[in-house]
Amino acid sequence: MPLYEYQCLQCTSGFTELRRCAEMDSQIDCPECGSLETNRTISSFAVGGASAGVASGSASSSSQFK
Ligand SMILES: [Zn+2]
């Protein structure tokens, strides 16, 4: 299930939700203030810094694959 990022227009807090594709543009209420005035923003799941650590770790242990 894809992760979508939303931002509240009332309190400007950002939050992420796991939702089905069919629901990604439906309204969702802000977990901070309960407002329904939220915008879906660009999903950031492809940007995470965690992937860099995984990449360097697999590089150092690449000899195990031979
Ligand atoms: Zn809010």
N, CA, C, O and the ligand as a Tripos MOL2 file, in Angstrom:
@<TRIPOS>MOLECULE
protein
  265   263    67     0     0
PROTEIN
NO_CHARGES

@<TRIPOS>ATOM
      1 N           0.8550   -1.1950    0.0000 N.3       1 MET1
      2 CA          0.0000    0.0000    0.0000 C.3       1 MET1
      3 C           0.8930    1.2480    0.0000 C.2       1 MET1
      4 O           1.8030    1.3640    0.8210 O.2       1 MET1
      5 N           0.6320    2.1670   -0.9120 N.am      2 PRO2
      6 CA          1.5130    3.3310   -1.0140 C.3       2 PRO2
      7 C           1.3260    4.3160    0.1300 C.2       2 PRO2
      8 O           0.2510    4.4270    0.7210 O.2       2 PRO2
      9 N           2.3940    5.0160    0.4150 N.am      3 LEU3
     10 CA          2.3920    6.0190    1.4740 C.3       3 LEU3
     11 C           2.2170    7.3980    0.8550 C.2       3 LEU3
     12 O           2.9640    7.7840   -0.0440 O.2       3 LEU3
     13 N           1.2390    8.1250    1.3330 N.am      4 TYR4
     14 CA          0.9910    9.4680    0.8170 C.3       4 TYR4
     15 C           1.2600   10.4960    1.9070 C.2       4 TYR4
     16 O           1.0650   10.2460    3.0970 O.2       4 TYR4
     17 N           1.7140   11.6570    1.4600 N.am      5 GLU5
     18 CA          2.0270   12.7240    2.3970 C.3       5 GLU5
     19 C           1.0090   13.8410    2.2470 C.2       5 GLU5
     20 O           0.6510   14.2350    1.1370 O.2       5 GLU5
     21 N           0.5580   14.3360    3.3720 N.am      6 TYR6
     22 CA         -0.4570   15.3880    3.3840 C.3       6 TYR6
     23 C           0.0230   16.5510    4.2460 C.2       6 TYR6
     24 O           0.8590   16.3910    5.1350 O.2       6 TYR6
     25 N          -0.5310   17.7220    3.9570 N.am      7 GLN7
     26 CA         -0.2600   18.8650    4.8190 C.3       7 GLN7
     27 C          -1.5680   19.5470    5.1650 C.2       7 GLN7
     28 O          -2.4190   19.7560    4.3010 O.2       7 GLN7
     29 N          -1.7250   19.8940    6.4420 N.am      8 CYS8
     30 CA         -2.9220   20.5750    6.9140 C.3       8 CYS8
     31 C          -2.8350   22.0530    6.5810 C.2       8 CYS8
     32 O          -1.8040   22.6870    6.8020 O.2       8 CYS8
     33 N          -3.9250   22.6010    6.0480 N.am      9 LEU9
     34 CA         -3.9430   24.0240    5.7230 C.3       9 LEU9
     35 C          -4.2500   24.8780    6.9440 C.2       9 LEU9
     36 O          -4.0160   26.0870    6.9310 O.2       9 LEU9
     37 N          -4.7680   24.2670    7.9860 N.am     10 GLN10
     38 CA         -5.1320   25.0150    9.1910 C.3      10 GLN10
     39 C          -3.9390   25.1940   10.1190 C.2      10 GLN10
     40 O          -3.6370   26.3150   10.5270 O.2      10 GLN10
     41 N          -3.2630   24.1110   10.4530 N.am     11 CYS11
     42 CA         -2.1640   24.1980   11.4160 C.3      11 CYS11
     43 C          -0.8120   23.9590   10.7420 C.2      11 CYS11
     44 O           0.2300   23.9850   11.3980 O.2      11 CYS11
     45 N          -0.8380   23.7270    9.4240 N.am     12 THR12
     46 CA          0.3580   23.5550    8.5870 C.3      12 THR12
     47 C           1.2380   22.3860    9.0100 C.2      12 THR12
     48 O           2.4010   22.3140    8.6120 O.2      12 THR12
     49 N           0.7050   21.4770    9.8040 N.am     13 SER13
     50 CA          1.4880   20.3040   10.1450 C.3      13 SER13
     51 C           1.3980   19.2810    9.0270 C.2      13 SER13
     52 O           0.3550   19.1320    8.3900 O.2      13 SER13
     53 N           2.4810   18.5890    8.7960 N.am     14 GLY14
     54 CA          2.4920   17.5480    7.7760 C.3      14 GLY14
     55 C           2.3240   16.1880    8.4010 C.2      14 GLY14
     56 O           2.7190   15.9680    9.5460 O.2      14 GLY14
     57 N           1.7350   15.2680    7.6490 N.am     15 PHE15
     58 CA          1.5860   13.9020    8.1450 C.3      15 PHE15
     59 C           1.5120   12.9530    6.9630 C.2      15 PHE15
     60 O           1.2270   13.3650    5.8380 O.2      15 PHE15
     61 N           1.7660   11.7080    7.2210 N.am     16 THR16
     62 CA          1.7410   10.7080    6.1640 C.3      16 THR16
     63 C           0.6990    9.6540    6.4880 C.2      16 THR16
     64 O           0.4410    9.3530    7.6530 O.2      16 THR16
     65 N           0.1050    9.1000    5.4450 N.am     17 GLU17
     66 CA         -0.9230    8.0810    5.6240 C.3      17 GLU17
     67 C          -0.7160    6.9830    4.5920 C.2      17 GLU17
     68 O          -0.3640    7.2490    3.4430 O.2      17 GLU17
     69 N          -0.9360    5.7560    5.0170 N.am     18 LEU18
     70 CA         -0.9780    4.6450    4.0770 C.3      18 LEU18
     71 C          -2.4050    4.5260    3.5590 C.2      18 LEU18
     72 O          -3.3390    4.2990    4.3280 O.2      18 LEU18
     73 N          -2.5620    4.6800    2.2500 N.am     19 ARG19
     74 CA         -3.9170    4.6520    1.6900 C.3      19 ARG19
     75 C          -3.9060    3.8940    0.3780 C.2      19 ARG19
     76 O          -2.8740    3.7590   -0.2780 O.2      19 ARG19
     77 N          -5.0810    3.4020    0.0130 N.am     20 ARG20
     78 CA         -5.2210    2.7990   -1.3070 C.3      20 ARG20
     79 C          -5.2230    3.8900   -2.3700 C.2      20 ARG20
     80 O          -5.6020    5.0290   -2.0980 O.2      20 ARG20
     81 N          -4.7980    3.5390   -3.5800 N.am     21 CYS21
     82 CA         -4.7190    4.5180   -4.6660 C.3      21 CYS21
     83 C          -6.0700    5.1780   -4.9140 C.2      21 CYS21
     84 O          -6.1340    6.3640   -5.2360 O.2      21 CYS21
     85 N          -7.1350    4.4240   -4.7690 N.am     22 ALA22
     86 CA         -8.4740    4.9540   -5.0150 C.3      22 ALA22
     87 C          -8.8540    6.0140   -3.9980 C.2      22 ALA22
     88 O          -9.7510    6.8220   -4.2420 O.2      22 ALA22
     89 N          -8.1700    6.0130   -2.8480 N.am     23 GLU23
     90 CA         -8.5290    6.9440   -1.7760 C.3      23 GLU23
     91 C          -7.5750    8.1220   -1.6780 C.2      23 GLU23
     92 O          -7.7510    8.9870   -0.8200 O.2      23 GLU23
     93 N          -6.5760    8.1710   -2.5350 N.am     24 MET24
     94 CA         -5.4950    9.1340   -2.3060 C.3      24 MET24
     95 C          -5.9570   10.5810   -2.4450 C.2      24 MET24
     96 O          -5.3520   11.4750   -1.8540 O.2      24 MET24
     97 N          -7.0190   10.8300   -3.2150 N.am     25 ASP25
     98 CA         -7.5010   12.1970   -3.3680 C.3      25 ASP25
     99 C          -8.7530   12.4710   -2.5560 C.2      25 ASP25
    100 O          -9.2990   13.5720   -2.6120 O.2      25 ASP25
    101 N          -9.2130   11.4850   -1.8040 N.am     26 SER26
    102 CA        -10.3610   11.7320   -0.9470 C.3      26 SER26
    103 C          -9.9190   12.5050    0.2980 C.2      26 SER26
    104 O          -8.7440   12.4920    0.6630 O.2      26 SER26
    105 N         -10.8500   13.1570    0.9260 N.am     27 GLN27
    106 CA        -10.5090   14.0030    2.0670 C.3      27 GLN27
    107 C         -10.0490   13.1790    3.2510 C.2      27 GLN27
    108 O         -10.5450   12.0830    3.5130 O.2      27 GLN27
    109 N          -9.0960   13.7380    3.9480 N.am     28 ILE28
    110 CA         -8.5800   13.0980    5.1580 C.3      28 ILE28
    111 C          -8.4310   14.1740    6.2280 C.2      28 ILE28
    112 O          -8.0130   15.2940    5.9340 O.2      28 ILE28
    113 N          -8.7640   13.8390    7.4440 N.am     29 ASP29
    114 CA         -8.7040   14.8500    8.4950 C.3      29 ASP29
    115 C          -7.3290   14.8930    9.1540 C.2      29 ASP29
    116 O          -6.6510   13.8750    9.2960 O.2      29 ASP29
    117 N          -6.9460   16.0920    9.5480 N.am     30 CYS30
    118 CA         -5.6460   16.3200   10.1730 C.3      30 CYS30
    119 C          -5.5980   15.6660   11.5570 C.2      30 CYS30
    120 O          -6.5040   15.8710   12.3640 O.2      30 CYS30
    121 N          -4.5580   14.8850   11.8380 N.am     31 PRO31
    122 CA         -4.4600   14.2450   13.1560 C.3      31 PRO31
    123 C          -4.1610   15.2310   14.2770 C.2      31 PRO31
    124 O          -4.3540   14.9240   15.4530 O.2      31 PRO31
    125 N          -3.6880   16.4230   13.9010 N.am     32 GLU32
    126 CA         -3.3440   17.4210   14.9190 C.3      32 GLU32
    127 C          -4.5610   18.2330   15.3600 C.2      32 GLU32
    128 O          -4.8330   18.3620   16.5540 O.2      32 GLU32
    129 N          -5.2980   18.7860   14.3740 N.am     33 CYS33
    130 CA         -6.3920   19.6950   14.7300 C.3      33 CYS33
    131 C          -7.7440   19.1850   14.2350 C.2      33 CYS33
    132 O          -8.7760   19.7810   14.5430 O.2      33 CYS33
    133 N          -7.7520   18.0880   13.4700 N.am     34 GLY34
    134 CA         -9.0090   17.5160   13.0250 C.3      34 GLY34
    135 C          -9.6110   18.2140   11.8190 C.2      34 GLY34
    136 O         -10.7200   17.8720   11.4090 O.2      34 GLY34
    137 N          -8.9100   19.1860   11.2360 N.am     35 SER35
    138 CA         -9.4360   19.9030   10.0860 C.3      35 SER35
    139 C          -9.4570   19.0050    8.8460 C.2      35 SER35
    140 O          -8.5830   18.1580    8.6610 O.2      35 SER35
    141 N         -10.4590   19.2060    8.0120 N.am     36 LEU36
    142 CA        -10.5280   18.4710    6.7440 C.3      36 LEU36
    143 C          -9.8530   19.2360    5.6140 C.2      36 LEU36
    144 O          -9.8140   18.7610    4.4790 O.2      36 LEU36
    145 N          -9.3270   20.4050    5.9110 N.am     37 GLU37
    146 CA         -8.6500   21.1950    4.8860 C.3      37 GLU37
    147 C          -7.1970   20.7670    4.7730 C.2      37 GLU37
    148 O          -6.2920   21.4220    5.2900 O.2      37 GLU37
    149 N          -6.9980   19.6480    4.0840 N.am     38 THR38
    150 CA         -5.6590   19.1080    3.9160 C.3      38 THR38
    151 C          -5.3550   18.9470    2.4420 C.2      38 THR38
    152 O          -6.2460   18.6810    1.6350 O.2      38 THR38
    153 N          -4.0990   19.1080    2.1020 N.am     39 ASN39
    154 CA         -3.6490   18.8990    0.7330 C.3      39 ASN39
    155 C          -2.7090   17.7050    0.6690 C.2      39 ASN39
    156 O          -1.8770   17.4990    1.5530 O.2      39 ASN39
    157 N          -2.8570   16.9260   -0.3910 N.am     40 ARG40
    158 CA         -1.8930   15.8580   -0.6180 C.3      40 ARG40
    159 C          -0.6490   16.4730   -1.2600 C.2      40 ARG40
    160 O          -0.7490   17.2210   -2.2320 O.2      40 ARG40
    161 N           0.5050   16.1570   -0.7150 N.am     41 THR41
    162 CA          1.7580   16.6660   -1.2700 C.3      41 THR41
    163 C           2.5300   15.5130   -1.9010 C.2      41 THR41
    164 O           2.0920   14.3630   -1.8800 O.2      41 THR41
    165 N           3.6850   15.8460   -2.4590 N.am     42 ILE42
    166 CA          4.4770   14.8170   -3.1200 C.3      42 ILE42
    167 C           4.9220   13.7680   -2.1100 C.2      42 ILE42
    168 O           5.4330   14.1030   -1.0410 O.2      42 ILE42
    169 N           4.7310   12.5160   -2.4470 N.am     43 SER43
    170 CA          5.1580   11.4410   -1.5660 C.3      43 SER43
    171 C           6.6790   11.4110   -1.4850 C.2      43 SER43
    172 O           7.3650   11.5630   -2.4960 O.2      43 SER43
    173 N           7.1950   11.2160   -0.2910 N.am     44 SER44
    174 CA          8.6450   11.2820   -0.0910 C.3      44 SER44
    175 C           9.2530    9.9160    0.1930 C.2      44 SER44
    176 O          10.3960    9.8310    0.6410 O.2      44 SER44
    177 N           8.5030    8.8450   -0.0610 N.am     45 PHE45
    178 CA          9.0260    7.5350    0.3220 C.3      45 PHE45
    179 C          10.2220    7.1050   -0.5140 C.2      45 PHE45
    180 O          10.9480    6.1890   -0.1270 O.2      45 PHE45
    181 N          10.4410    7.7650   -1.6780 N.am     46 ALA46
    182 CA         11.5600    7.4030   -2.5370 C.3      46 ALA46
    183 C          12.8140    8.2070   -2.2030 C.2      46 ALA46
    184 O          13.8730    7.9630   -2.7820 O.2      46 ALA46
    185 N          12.7110    9.1590   -1.2800 N.am     47 VAL47
    186 CA         13.8110   10.0910   -1.0180 C.3      47 VAL47
    187 C          14.5900    9.7330    0.2470 C.2      47 VAL47
    188 O          15.7040   10.2210    0.4380 O.2      47 VAL47
    189 N          14.0390    8.9110    1.0900 N.am     48 GLY48
    190 CA         14.5500    8.6790    2.4400 C.3      48 GLY48
    191 C          16.0590    8.4930    2.5490 C.2      48 GLY48
    192 O          16.6840    7.9080    1.6650 O.2      48 GLY48
    193 N          16.6460    8.9960    3.6450 N.am     49 GLY49
    194 CA         18.0790    8.8440    3.8780 C.3      49 GLY49
    195 C          18.4590    7.4220    4.2560 C.2      49 GLY49
    196 O          19.6340    7.0590    4.2020 O.2      49 GLY49
    197 N          17.4810    6.6190    4.6370 N.am     50 ALA50
    198 CA         17.7670    5.2560    5.0590 C.3      50 ALA50
    199 C          18.3280    4.4280    3.9110 C.2      50 ALA50
    200 O          19.1120    3.5070    4.1420 O.2      50 ALA50
    201 N          17.9400    4.7380    2.6790 N.am     51 SER51
    202 CA         18.3910    3.9650    1.5300 C.3      51 SER51
    203 C          19.8860    4.1080    1.3280 C.2      51 SER51
    204 O          20.5280    3.1930    0.8100 O.2      51 SER51
    205 N          20.4640    5.2580    1.7320 N.am     52 ALA52
    206 CA         21.8970    5.4810    1.5820 C.3      52 ALA52
    207 C          22.6700    4.5030    2.4720 C.2      52 ALA52
    208 O          23.6870    3.9490    2.0560 O.2      52 ALA52
    209 N          22.1840    4.2970    3.6890 N.am     53 GLY53
    210 CA         22.8420    3.3770    4.6020 C.3      53 GLY53
    211 C          22.7700    1.9450    4.1000 C.2      53 GLY53
    212 O          23.7230    1.1800    4.2500 O.2      53 GLY53
    213 N          21.6480    1.5860    3.5060 N.am     54 VAL54
    214 CA         21.4810    0.2430    2.9630 C.3      54 VAL54
    215 C          22.4310    0.0250    1.7930 C.2      54 VAL54
    216 O          23.0080   -1.0520    1.6370 O.2      54 VAL54
    217 N          22.5870    1.0700    0.9650 N.am     55 ALA55
    218 CA         23.4400    0.9590   -0.2170 C.3      55 ALA55
    219 C          24.8930    0.7540    0.1900 C.2      55 ALA55
    220 O          25.5790   -0.1000   -0.3720 O.2      55 ALA55
    221 N          25.3750    1.5390    1.1750 N.am     56 SER56
    222 CA         26.7680    1.4230    1.5900 C.3      56 SER56
    223 C          27.0100    0.0820    2.2840 C.2      56 SER56
    224 O          28.0820   -0.5100    2.1620 O.2      56 SER56
    225 N          25.9930   -0.3860    3.0150 N.am     57 GLY57
    226 CA         26.1310   -1.6580    3.6980 C.3      57 GLY57
    227 C          26.2430   -2.8150    2.7210 C.2      57 GLY57
    228 O          27.0470   -3.7250    2.9260 O.2      57 GLY57
    229 N          25.4390   -2.7910    1.6530 N.am     58 SER58
    230 CA         25.4800   -3.8650    0.6840 C.3      58 SER58
    231 C          26.7620   -3.8270   -0.1230 C.2      58 SER58
    232 O          27.2360   -4.8600   -0.5950 O.2      58 SER58
    233 N          27.3390   -2.6080   -0.2870 N.am     59 ALA59
    234 CA         28.5800   -2.4820   -1.0520 C.3      59 ALA59
    235 C          29.7310   -3.1290   -0.2980 C.2      59 ALA59
    236 O          30.5710   -3.8010   -0.8960 O.2      59 ALA59
    237 N          29.7690   -2.9240    1.0380 N.am     60 SER60
    238 CA         30.8750   -3.4580    1.8150 C.3      60 SER60
    239 C          30.8090   -4.9750    1.9370 C.2      60 SER60
    240 O          31.8230   -5.6290    2.1820 O.2      60 SER60
    241 N          29.6110   -5.5320    1.7630 N.am     61 SER61
    242 CA         29.4590   -6.9740    1.8920 C.3      61 SER61
    243 C          29.1940   -7.6360    0.5410 C.2      61 SER61
    244 O          28.6850   -8.7550    0.4750 O.2      61 SER61
    245 N          29.5470   -6.9250   -0.5390 N.am     62 SER62
    246 CA         29.2530   -7.4470   -1.8680 C.3      62 SER62
    247 C          30.0250   -8.7320   -2.1610 C.2      62 SER62
    248 O          29.6050   -9.5240   -3.0050 O.2      62 SER62
    249 N          31.1510   -8.9480   -1.4720 N.am     63 SER63
    250 CA         31.9540  -10.1450   -1.7250 C.3      63 SER63
    251 C          31.1930  -11.4190   -1.3750 C.2      63 SER63
    252 O          31.5100  -12.5000   -1.8700 O.2      63 SER63
    253 N          30.1730  -11.2750   -0.5060 N.am     64 GLN64
    254 CA         29.3970  -12.4370   -0.0930 C.3      64 GLN64
    255 C          28.5500  -12.9920   -1.2440 C.2      64 GLN64
    256 O          28.1130  -14.1420   -1.2040 O.2      64 GLN64
    257 N          28.3260  -12.1730   -2.2570 N.am     65 PHE65
    258 CA         27.4770  -12.6110   -3.3560 C.3      65 PHE65
    259 C          28.2610  -13.3590   -4.4160 C.2      65 PHE65
    260 O          27.6610  -13.8640   -5.3650 O.2      65 PHE65
    261 N          29.5810  -13.4500   -4.2920 N.am     66 LYS66
    262 CA         30.3880  -14.1420   -5.3030 C.3      66 LYS66
    263 C          30.7280  -15.5650   -4.8580 C.2      66 LYS66
    264 O          31.4020  -16.2950   -5.5860 O.2      66 LYS66
    265 ZN         -4.2280   20.5580   11.3340 Zn       67 ZN67
@<TRIPOS>BOND
     1     1     2 1
     2     2     3 1
     3     3     4 2
     4     3     5 am
     5     5     6 1
     6     6     7 1
     7     7     8 2
     8     7     9 am
     9     9    10 1
    10    10    11 1
    11    11    12 2
    12    11    13 am
    13    13    14 1
    14    14    15 1
    15    15    16 2
    16    15    17 am
    17    17    18 1
    18    18    19 1
    19    19    20 2
    20    19    21 am
    21    21    22 1
    22    22    23 1
    23    23    24 2
    24    23    25 am
    25    25    26 1
    26    26    27 1
    27    27    28 2
    28    27    29 am
    29    29    30 1
    30    30    31 1
    31    31    32 2
    32    31    33 am
    33    33    34 1
    34    34    35 1
    35    35    36 2
    36    35    37 am
    37    37    38 1
    38    38    39 1
    39    39    40 2
    40    39    41 am
    41    41    42 1
    42    42    43 1
    43    43    44 2
    44    43    45 am
    45    45    46 1
    46    46    47 1
    47    47    48 2
    48    47    49 am
    49    49    50 1
    50    50    51 1
    51    51    52 2
    52    51    53 am
    53    53    54 1
    54    54    55 1
    55    55    56 2
    56    55    57 am
    57    57    58 1
    58    58    59 1
    59    59    60 2
    60    59    61 am
    61    61    62 1
    62    62    63 1
    63    63    64 2
    64    63    65 am
    65    65    66 1
    66    66    67 1
    67    67    68 2
    68    67    69 am
    69    69    70 1
    70    70    71 1
    71    71    72 2
    72    71    73 am
    73    73    74 1
    74    74    75 1
    75    75    76 2
    76    75    77 am
    77    77    78 1
    78    78    79 1
    79    79    80 2
    80    79    81 am
    81    81    82 1
    82    82    83 1
    83    83    84 2
    84    83    85 am
    85    85    86 1
    86    86    87 1
    87    87    88 2
    88    87    89 am
    89    89    90 1
    90    90    91 1
    91    91    92 2
    92    91    93 am
    93    93    94 1
    94    94    95 1
    95    95    96 2
    96    95    97 am
    97    97    98 1
    98    98    99 1
    99    99   100 2
   100    99   101 am
   101   101   102 1
   102   102   103 1
   103   103   104 2
   104   103   105 am
   105   105   106 1
   106   106   107 1
   107   107   108 2
   108   107   109 am
   109   109   110 1
   110   110   111 1
   111   111   112 2
   112   111   113 am
   113   113   114 1
   114   114   115 1
   115   115   116 2
   116   115   117 am
   117   117   118 1
   118   118   119 1
   119   119   120 2
   120   119   121 am
   121   121   122 1
   122   122   123 1
   123   123   124 2
   124   123   125 am
   125   125   126 1
   126   126   127 1
   127   127   128 2
   128   127   129 am
   129   129   130 1
   130   130   131 1
   131   131   132 2
   132   131   133 am
   133   133   134 1
   134   134   135 1
   135   135   136 2
   136   135   137 am
   137   137   138 1
   138   138   139 1
   139   139   140 2
   140   139   141 am
   141   141   142 1
   142   142   143 1
   143   143   144 2
   144   143   145 am
   145   145   146 1
   146   146   147 1
   147   147   148 2
   148   147   149 am
   149   149   150 1
   150   150   151 1
   151   151   152 2
   152   151   153 am
   153   153   154 1
   154   154   155 1
   155   155   156 2
   156   155   157 am
   157   157   158 1
   158   158   159 1
   159   159   160 2
   160   159   161 am
   161   161   162 1
   162   162   163 1
   163   163   164 2
   164   163   165 am
   165   165   166 1
   166   166   167 1
   167   167   168 2
   168   167   169 am
   169   169   170 1
   170   170   171 1
   171   171   172 2
   172   171   173 am
   173   173   174 1
   174   174   175 1
   175   175   176 2
   176   175   177 am
   177   177   178 1
   178   178   179 1
   179   179   180 2
   180   179   181 am
   181   181   182 1
   182   182   183 1
   183   183   184 2
   184   183   185 am
   185   185   186 1
   186   186   187 1
   187   187   188 2
   188   187   189 am
   189   189   190 1
   190   190   191 1
   191   191   192 2
   192   191   193 am
   193   193   194 1
   194   194   195 1
   195   195   196 2
   196   195   197 am
   197   197   198 1
   198   198   199 1
   199   199   200 2
   200   199   201 am
   201   201   202 1
   202   202   203 1
   203   203   204 2
   204   203   205 am
   205   205   206 1
   206   206   207 1
   207   207   208 2
   208   207   209 am
   209   209   210 1
   210   210   211 1
   211   211   212 2
   212   211   213 am
   213   213   214 1
   214   214   215 1
   215   215   216 2
   216   215   217 am
   217   217   218 1
   218   218   219 1
   219   219   220 2
   220   219   221 am
   221   221   222 1
   222   222   223 1
   223   223   224 2
   224   223   225 am
   225   225   226 1
   226   226   227 1
   227   227   228 2
   228   227   229 am
   229   229   230 1
   230   230   231 1
   231   231   232 2
   232   231   233 am
   233   233   234 1
   234   234   235 1
   235   235   236 2
   236   235   237 am
   237   237   238 1
   238   238   239 1
   239   239   240 2
   240   239   241 am
   241   241   242 1
   242   242   243 1
   243   243   244 2
   244   243   245 am
   245   245   246 1
   246   246   247 1
   247   247   248 2
   248   247   249 am
   249   249   250 1
   250   250   251 1
   251   251   252 2
   252   251   253 am
   253   253   254 1
   254   254   255 1
   255   255   256 2
   256   255   257 am
   257   257   258 1
   258   258   259 1
   259   259   260 2
   260   259   261 am
   261   261   262 1
   262   262   263 1
   263   263   264 2
@<TRIPOS>SUBSTRUCTURE
     1 MET1         2 RESIDUE 1 A MET
     2 PRO2         6 RESIDUE 1 A PRO
     3 LEU3        10 RESIDUE 1 A LEU
     4 TYR4        14 RESIDUE 1 A TYR
     5 GLU5        18 RESIDUE 1 A GLU
     6 TYR6        22 RESIDUE 1 A TYR
     7 GLN7        26 RESIDUE 1 A GLN
     8 CYS8        30 RESIDUE 1 A CYS
     9 LEU9        34 RESIDUE 1 A LEU
    10 GLN10       38 RESIDUE 1 A GLN
    11 CYS11       42 RESIDUE 1 A CYS
    12 THR12       46 RESIDUE 1 A THR
    13 SER13       50 RESIDUE 1 A SER
    14 GLY14       54 RESIDUE 1 A GLY
    15 PHE15       58 RESIDUE 1 A PHE
    16 THR16       62 RESIDUE 1 A THR
    17 GLU17       66 RESIDUE 1 A GLU
    18 LEU18       70 RESIDUE 1 A LEU
    19 ARG19       74 RESIDUE 1 A ARG
    20 ARG20       78 RESIDUE 1 A ARG
    21 CYS21       82 RESIDUE 1 A CYS
    22 ALA22       86 RESIDUE 1 A ALA
    23 GLU23       90 RESIDUE 1 A GLU
    24 MET24       94 RESIDUE 1 A MET
    25 ASP25       98 RESIDUE 1 A ASP
    26 SER26      102 RESIDUE 1 A SER
    27 GLN27      106 RESIDUE 1 A GLN
    28 ILE28      110 RESIDUE 1 A ILE
    29 ASP29      114 RESIDUE 1 A ASP
    30 CYS30      118 RESIDUE 1 A CYS
    31 PRO31      122 RESIDUE 1 A PRO
    32 GLU32      126 RESIDUE 1 A GLU
    33 CYS33      130 RESIDUE 1 A CYS
    34 GLY34      134 RESIDUE 1 A GLY
    35 SER35      138 RESIDUE 1 A SER
    36 LEU36      142 RESIDUE 1 A LEU
    37 GLU37      146 RESIDUE 1 A GLU
    38 THR38      150 RESIDUE 1 A THR
    39 ASN39      154 RESIDUE 1 A ASN
    40 ARG40      158 RESIDUE 1 A ARG
    41 THR41      162 RESIDUE 1 A THR
    42 ILE42      166 RESIDUE 1 A ILE
    43 SER43      170 RESIDUE 1 A SER
    44 SER44      174 RESIDUE 1 A SER
    45 PHE45      178 RESIDUE 1 A PHE
    46 ALA46      182 RESIDUE 1 A ALA
    47 VAL47      186 RESIDUE 1 A VAL
    48 GLY48      190 RESIDUE 1 A GLY
    49 GLY49      194 RESIDUE 1 A GLY
    50 ALA50      198 RESIDUE 1 A ALA
    51 SER51      202 RESIDUE 1 A SER
    52 ALA52      206 RESIDUE 1 A ALA
    53 GLY53      210 RESIDUE 1 A GLY
    54 VAL54      214 RESIDUE 1 A VAL
    55 ALA55      218 RESIDUE 1 A ALA
    56 SER56      222 RESIDUE 1 A SER
    57 GLY57      226 RESIDUE 1 A GLY
    58 SER58      230 RESIDUE 1 A SER
    59 ALA59      234 RESIDUE 1 A ALA
    60 SER60      238 RESIDUE 1 A SER
    61 SER61      242 RESIDUE 1 A SER
    62 SER62      246 RESIDUE 1 A SER
    63 SER63      250 RESIDUE 1 A SER
    64 GLN64      254 RESIDUE 1 A GLN
    65 PHE65      258 RESIDUE 1 A PHE
    66 LYS66      262 RESIDUE 1 A LYS
    67 ZN67       265 GROUP 0 **** ****
